[in-house]
Amino acid sequence: GGGRKKKKKKKRGGGGGIYDIVEPFKILYENSEHLSKIKNIFPLIEDVPLSAKYDRITSCAVLEHIHNLPYVVSKSGLLLNKGGTFCAAVPSEGGFLWKLGYSITTGLEFKLKYNMDYSVIMRHEHLNTVDEIEEIVRYFFKDVSLRRLGIGKHFSLYTCFYAYNPVYENCQDYYENNG
């Protein structure tokens, strides 16, 4: 028969690879059934040698908490292989829907339970807004695209940054002067 050949679909995402992780809080991984997939565990990004190179650096709900965000993003740019991707998902902190969302869920529960304003904690927990994160990512990467869970910044809950082609001069300069 003269049937058509089917192309094999390329697998996307995780599953089969061996990874390095950066995680200072050991309890989050020490009893994981996935430890066999982890090659190196670094407590801080400062501990990752520049000789390590990655095709993808991924973070989820991390960048909003980091006090040294420009350093982390600049070093991430230096750690990527040519053609690599920096991918970061963060809350759309600073937008209307994000504030409404936590106000009527966790914020309301916190108010009822402790009679305290949860937004005070959020101001201390989330050090960087989505706008600040975007500005920093765009400074260290030539090509940045965004995807949002929702419509636009103010009516989304999360924003995902996909950044390619690090601006090595900016990354190297910041890394050398602040590392």
C-alpha positions, 0 to 999 in steps of 0.5 A, a space after each residue: 500500500 501507498 500509505 503516508 508515513 506519519 511523522 513522529 511527534 517530538 516530545 516536549 517538556 519534562 519527563 526523561 531528562 536529567 536536571 540541575 536544580 537551585 533550591 535552598 530549602 532541602 525539605 522540598 526535594 530531599 524525599 522526592 521520588 524524582 531525585 534520580 533525575 537530578 544531577 546537581 543540587 545548588 543551594 543558590 544560583 551563586 553556587 552554579 559554576 559559569 562552566 555549567 551550560 543549559 538549554 533551558 532555565 525555568 522558574 515558577 513563582 520564584 522571581 517575585 520573591 528574589 531580592 537580587 533579581 538583576 543578578 539572578 537574571 544576568 547569571 541565568 543569561 550567562 548560563 544558557 547555551 546558544 539558542 537556550 531559553 529562560 522561562 519564568 512564570 510569575 504572578 501578575 503582581 501589580 495588576 487588578 485581577 491578581 490583587 482581587 484574586 488573593 483578596 477574595 481567597 487567601 486574603 479573606 480567609 486570613 482576615 477571618 482567621 486572624 483579623 489582619 490585613 493579608 496585603 501587608 504580608 504580600 508587600 513583604 513577600 513579593 519584592 518584585 512586581 510583574 512590571 519590574 520583572 519584565 524590565 529586568 528580563 528585557 534588559 538582559 535578553 534581546 528577545 522576550 515574549 509574554 503569555 498571560 493567564 487572562 487578558 492583559 496585565 491588569 486582568 491576568 493572574 500569571 505572566 510567563 516570560 520566554 526570553 532568548 538571546 541574552 545580551 551578554 555584555 549586559 549580563 557579564 557587566 552586571 555579573 562582574 560588578 555585583 557578584 
